[in-house]
């Protein structure tokens, strides 16, 4: 390519440089914004970790050598019956599924309810372990690391009971 073409381009570029700089800067900003949108947010990462913890605990028969359970139970009814329905399970069914200790033993529809329990775990720093569930509500105990101090169940009830996703909550001290 002859040098005159490059000189012509350079002359044209310098004449309209401010337009090109603005366009180039705008393109770079948009590119960075698109890339930033691809990264998961901190809360998404935290929700994913909490969900993984809830899923692991859901497979276990508790208490065990690593986990303890609160002596009190919390009955929760979620405002969307879809969540209650996805967590619907009799005590015996949960026991049998947990004896297998594999996620394939649980029904697929349960995942949506576990995602909600993961969000609650992340939002309130509390791990709820299900004892049973019906179409309208479920009974949960609070799981905590063995050797740690038992959680304050009244404090947990006060926080979770005010959550907009919970329509009804009750403490069962049996």
N, C-alpha and C positions, 0 to 999 in steps of 0.2 A: 504494500500500500504506500503510495507516495506521501511524503512529508506534508505536502500542501493540504491533504485531507485532515491530518491531525491538527495542523495550524487552524484550519477552518472550524474544526470541532472545538478547539480550545477557545477561539474567538467567540463562537456562539455560546459556549458554556459560561465564559466570563461575562458576556452580555446579560445572560439570564441566570446568573449564579444564585441570586437571592431566591428566585422561584424554585430552583432545583434544591437548594439547601433546605428550604421550608418543606418541600415535598419529601425530601430524603429524611428529614427529622421526623415528620409526621408518620412516614412509613415505619421508621425505626421504633417510634413510640407504640404504634399499633401492633407491631411484631412482638415487642416485649410484653404488651398487655395480653396478647393471645397466649404467649408462652406462660405467663403467670397464671392465667386461667386454667392451664393444664395441670398445675401442681395442686395436690389436695390441700385443703386448708388445715390448720391445726385442729379444729374441732372435728373435721372428718377423720383425721388420723386417730384422734382420741376416741371417737365413737367406734371406729373399727377395732381398736384395742379392747374397748369395753365389751363390744359384741363378742369378740373372740373369748374373753374371759367368761362371759355369761354362757356361751356355747359349751365351753369346757366343763364348767360347773354343772350344766344341765345334764351332762352325760354321767355324772358321778352320783353314787349313793352316799349321801351325807348324813351324819358326820362321819369323817374318816380320820386318818392319821395327820392329814394336812389342814383340814377344814372343820370348823365348828359351826353350829347353827344357834341362832337365838332361841331362847326357850319360848318366847312369844311368837305368835303368827300374825301376819297382816293380811286382811282380806281386802282386795282391790277390785273395783269394777271400772274398767276403762270406758271412756265416753264413746268410743267407737266399738260397737259390738264385734267388728271384724277382728280386733285384737283379742277380745275375750274368746271368740270362736276359734282363733288360731292357737290359743293356749288351752283349749278344752281337752281335758284328760282326767280320767279317774286315777285315784291314788295307786290302784293295782296296775294300771297300764303304765304309769310313770315308773313304777318299780320294775316291771318287766323290761321296759325299754332301757332303763339304766343298768340292769343286770347284764344286758348284752354289751353295754359300754361303747356302742358305735352309733354314729349319727344316722346310719341307714335303718336302724330300728325305729326311729321316730318318724312320724308322718311329715311329708314335705311342707304342708301348710303351716307347720309350727314356726317356721323361719320368721315370718312377719311379726309374730308375738315376741320372739327372742330379740329381734331388732329393737322393739320398743323397750324391752327390759335392759338392753344394752345402752340405749339412750338415757334411761333412768339411772343406770349405774354410772354413766359419765356425768350426768347433771347433778346427781346427789351423792356420789361416792358411796354407793350402797349396792351390794350384790344380793338380788332377790332369787331365792331358790324355791321353785314351785313344789307345793305338796299336792294340789289338785286344782282343777279348773272346770267351770261349767260355761255355758253360753253367756251367762250374765256376770260372772266374777271368778276370781281365783284366790287361793290361799297360799301365802308365801312366808318363808322364814328368811331371816337375814343370815347370809353366810359370811364368815370372817376367818382369818388365818388362825389356826390352832396355836395357843400360847399368847395370842393377842388379847386385848381387853374386849369384853362383850360390848357391842354397840348399844347406844342409848336408843331403845326402840321408840320411846315417846318423841324424841327429837326427830327421828326418821319419819315417824307418822306425821308429825307436824309439817315437815318439808314436803313429803310426797303427797300428802292429802290436799295440799294447796295447788298442786300441779294441774294445769288446765286439761291434761289428758286423762285425769282421774275424776270420775263422777261420784264415786263412793269409796270410802275407806273405813275400816274398823279394825280395832286391835283385839286380838283373841289371846288371852293370857293363860290358856290351859297348860 
